[in-house]
Amino acid sequence: MPQARPHVTLSMVVRNEADRYLIEALTRHRAYIDAAVIIDDASTDHTPDLCVELLHPLPVKLVRNPVPLFQNEILLRKLQWQETIATSPDWILNLDADEWFEDRFALDLHTLMDQNHTDLYSFRLYDFWNRTAYREDQLWHAHVIYRPLLLRYQSEFNYRWKETAQHCGRYPDNIFGLPNGLSDLRVKHMGWSDPLHRISKFQRYMKLDPEGQFGSLAHYYSILDDQPRLMEWVEDEVRILP
């Protein structure tokens, strides 16, 4: 009897995303995920209901925080992790509500998962400054770094976290102890693509990390640059794998 293909569970934290990028993100993700675990961090809009509506009829585990935890990210990420692994996932795809992959990801995903030698994949993430171009300069080059986003859950592995209030990581800190690899599939991060959202993020960073204890003050202030260097995005050709 042929073995069932591995399933992928989308794991995501959301907060007041209804009027931002959530609709496009979840509409794209539902084409290839099998289930979702959504942590709503005390939204005051209709984000939680929108998540369930957009992903129907897929199984969605929705956890609503009564008070926001984003001031202490490690608590939020640990909650996300525990609620996700409680569903006994095969693979976990950890994305934020303003991120999605280039189009060919939907065709390539199951090839990544349908093997027994790699438990973790990392991808390059591009910070879009408008709908068609990403930022690339001395302080903005996130896309040269590969970030772990797709993980095969191994229940016997002893996962350990980076215990910092901010910038603790989406996954436990020691996941690179698992067999891992790089993928050339790229992620579009749209959270910087609207000027008003950029100002809001700058204000949030300055409130949560005014001295640059967890990040770079130069990087924070560069959010407000009025002439950033932008590169036009070129979509990779969608190909049908054999």
N, C-alpha and C positions, 0 to 999 in steps of 0.2 A: 504494500500500500504506500503510495507516495506521501512524503512528509508534508504537513501543512506549512505554508509559508509563514515566516515570522511576522508578527504584528508590531505596529509602531504606535506608541501613545504620545500624543502631543502634550507637553507640560508647559504651562504658561501662567505668569502672574499678570493680572490686569488691575487697573484703577482708573476710572473715569476715561475710558477709551472710546466711548460710543461715537464721538464726533471727530475722531482722529483717523487711525489707520486700521482699526480692528476689523471692519467689514471686509476690506480687501484682503487682509492677512488670513482670516479664517476661511473666506471663500476659496482662496488658493489652497490652504492646508487640507481642507476636507476632501480634496480629490485623491489624497494618498494616505491619510491617517486612518487608523482603525478605532481609535478612542481618544479621549482628551481628559486631562485633569487641569482644571482652571482654579487658581486661587484669586478670588476677588478681594483686593486689599481695601475694603470699606469704601467702595464706590458710592458716590452720591447721585449718579445718573443711572441709566438703564443698562449699563454694561453687562451685568450678570445675566439678565434675561436675553440680551442680544447674543451672548455666547451660546446659550442653549438653542436659541432659534436658528442661528447660522449653521450650527453643526448637526442639527436634526437630519436624519434619525440616528446618528452615531451616539454611542454611550458617552455621556459627559458626567464626570464627577465634579461638581461645583462646590467649592468651599468658600463661604463668605466670612471674612474677618469682621468682627463687630467694631474694631478700632484699627486704624492703619498701622502697619509695622514697618513702612518703608524707611523710617528714621533709623532703624536698626536692621540693615539688610540681611545680616546673618540669620536672624530669627525668621524672616520671611522666606529665605531660600531653604532653610532647614524644614520649615513647614511644607513648602512646595515639594521637597524631596520625599518626606515621610508620607505625604498623602499620595504621591505618585507611585512609590514602590509598594504601597499597601494594595494597589490594584494588580500586583504581580505582572508587570509589563515584560514583554520580550525586549523591545527596544524603546528608549526614551528619546524623543526629539524635543530639546529644550530651547524654545524661542520666546522672545519678547513680543508684545502685541504690535510693534511697529516694524517687524522684520518678516521677510519672506525670501525664498530662494528664487534664483533665475528659473526660467520655465522648464529647462530640461531635467531639473531635479525630480519631477514627478515620474519621469521615465527611468531614471537611474537609481532611485532610492532602494528598490528591492534587490537590485544587484549588489549594492553595498551590504545589505543585511543578510543575504542568502549565501553565507560562507561561514567557516568555523575557525578562522585564523585572526580575525580583527574584532575587538570588542568596543572600540572607540574611534570615531572619526572626527577630525577637526577641519574647519572650513575658514575661508577668508571672508571677512565682513566689511562691506563698503559703506561709508557714511555719506549718504546722499544729502546735498545741500539744496536741491530742487528736484523736480520729478525726473529729470533726465541726466543729471551730472552729480558726481561724487567729489568730495573735497580731498585734495592731496597737496600737502605742504609740510613744512618742517615739524609742525605739531599735530598734523592730521594725516596719518598714514596707517590707520588701523588695519588696512587690508594687506599689509605685509606680514601680519601675524595670523597664524592659524588658531582658531578657537574651538574648543571641544563642544559640540552641540548634539551629536548623535551617539548614544551609549547603549550597548547591550547590558542589561541589568544582570549582575552576577550576585545572587543572594549570599554566597559564602565569602565574598570579598569584604575586608574590613575597611569600610569607607571612613575617611577622616576629613574634617572641614578646616578651612582657614578662618580662624576665629577673629574676624575684624568686622566692625560695625558697618563699614562701607567697602565696596569693591572686594567682596569675599569670594566671588565666583558663583557661577550658576550651579556647578556640581561640586561634590567633595573635592578637596585639594589634591588628593593622592590618586586620582583616577588614571594618571599616566603610568601607574604601576600595572595597568592592564595592557594587553596587546593592542597597540593603537596604530593608526595610519592617517594620512592626509588625503583629502579629496580636492579636486580642482573645481568642484561646484561652488558657486559664489552666492553670498547672502546680501540682499539689499536691506540696509538699515535706513528707514525713512524718517526716523524720529527727529532728525535735524533739518528736514527739508522745508519746513515752514518757519518764517522769521519769528512769528509770535511764539511758536513752540521752543525755538532756540532761546529766546529771552526768558521764558518760563523755566527752562532747564538751568540756565545760568543762575537765576535767582535761587533755585532749589539747591544747587551745589554750594553757593555762597552761604546759604542758611545751614546746611548740614555739615559742611567742611570749610569754614571760613579761613582757616590757617593752612589749608592744603595738607592736612595730616594723612589723608588717605589717597590723595591725588595730587595733581600739579596745578598750582594757582595760575601759572602761565597758560596752561591748557584751558582752564576755566575762562580766563579773560579773553582768550582767542576766539571763544564762541561769538563774541560781539564784533569780530573783524568785519569791516564793510567791503573789503576787496579780497576775499579768499581765492585761492587758486583752485579752479574746478576743472574736472576732466569728464568729458562726455562718455556715458556708458555705452558699451557695445555688447549687445546680447549674444551669447554663444549660440551657435546653431543647435537647434533641437535635433537629436539623432535617435534613431530606433536601434536599441542594442540587440545583438543576436541572441 
